Amino acid sequence: MSTILVADDNDDLRELMIIRLKEFGFSVLAAKNGLEAVQLAKSAHPLVILMDMNMPELDGWEACCQIKRDPLVRRIPIIALTAYSLPGDEARANASGCDGYHAKPVDFQMLLQQIESLAPRSEKLQGQ
């Protein structure tokens, strides 16, 4: 089973993402801050990381930088899942190491397409 790491400090959004991703056959790990996200990325090696950029302990920007500096996990695709949607925010996410960008509110079908394009798992997403 493919694992996705959801890092978001908003309990309701994090739980919604977990429920929706499980409906599509993914196993889901959850982090409520950037520090937990970095630790889980290193220990679990998820298929994809969905990273909120504004979190306590360690924000998503720095968490992405730390993950991308580690040779053991740097290849894990990270999608910035954020309310930051001003001009330049996507470029800032890319500069911090994100492989994709998704502005909140979440368009779940579009998010699934992004996950599929970054880490193809057609057997998981076909027919859904």
N, C-alpha and C positions, 0 to 999 in steps of 0.2 A: 504494500500500500504506500502511495506517495504521501509525503508529509509536507505540510505548509506551515510556516511559522508566522503567526499574526502578532505583531507588536503594536499595541495601542493602549494608551492609558484610560480611554473611555470604556468603562465596563460594558455598557449596553452595546456599543458598536462592536467591541471585541467579541462578545457573546453572539451577536447576530452573524458576524463573519464566520465564527466557528460552526454555527448551525448550518449556514448556507454551504460552506465548503464541504462539510460532512455529507450533505445531501448529494454532492457530486462525487462522493467516494474517496475524498481525501482524509487522511489522518491530520489532525491539527494540533499544533503546540501553541501556547499563548504566553506572551510576555506583556507585562504592564508598564515597562520602562525600557529604555535603551540598554541599560546594563544587563538586564535579564535577556534581552534579545541577543546581545553579543555572546553571552554565556551559552544560551540554547543553540545558537548557530554553530558554535564550536563543538558542542557535545552531541548534537543530533543530526547535523548536516542535512537540513531540510531541502526539498526540491526547489522551493521558492520562499522568499521572505517578503511579507507585506509590512512595510515599515511606516508608522506614523512619524512625522518629523518633529512634532512638538510634544515631547514627553519629559517627565521628571527623571531625576537621577543622572541620565545621560540622554541628550536629545537624539533624534533620529539621524540628524546630520552627522554627528560625531560617531554614533553607533555604526553607520554605514562606512565611514572612513576606517574605523577599527576592523570591521569585518573584511573590507577590501585590502587591507594591509597584511592580513594573515594568509600565508600561502596555502594553508589547509582548507580554508573556506572561501577564499576570494572569488571563486568561480560560481558561487551560489547567486542566482539572479535575485536582485532586490527591486521591488516596486515601491516607490514612494507613494504612500496612501495618505493624502494630506489635505487640509483645508487651505493650505497656502496655494493660491492660484493667481497670484499677481504676475505681471510680466517679469521674467527673470527667475521665477521660482523653479521652473522645470530645469533650467540651465544650472541653477544652484544644486538641485537634487542630482543631476547628472555629474556635476563636479565632485560631489561627495561620494560618488560611486554607485548611485542608483542606475539600474538598467532599464527601468520604466518609471512612468509617472502617472498617477491617477488622482485627480482632484475629487475631494468629497463634495457633495454626497456621492456615495458609491453607486455606480451603474454596474450591477453585478454581472450582467452578460458581457459587458465590455471588459471588466476585470478578468473574467474567465478567458476571454480571448487573449488578453495580455499574458496571462499565466501560460496559456498554450503556446504562444509565440516565443516566450523566453525559455520554456522547459517543456517541449512537446510531450504530451501524454494523451494522444488521440484516443486511446482505448478508454481513458477516464472520462473524456468530455463528449465523445460521440453520442448522438441521439439524445442529449440532455436539453 
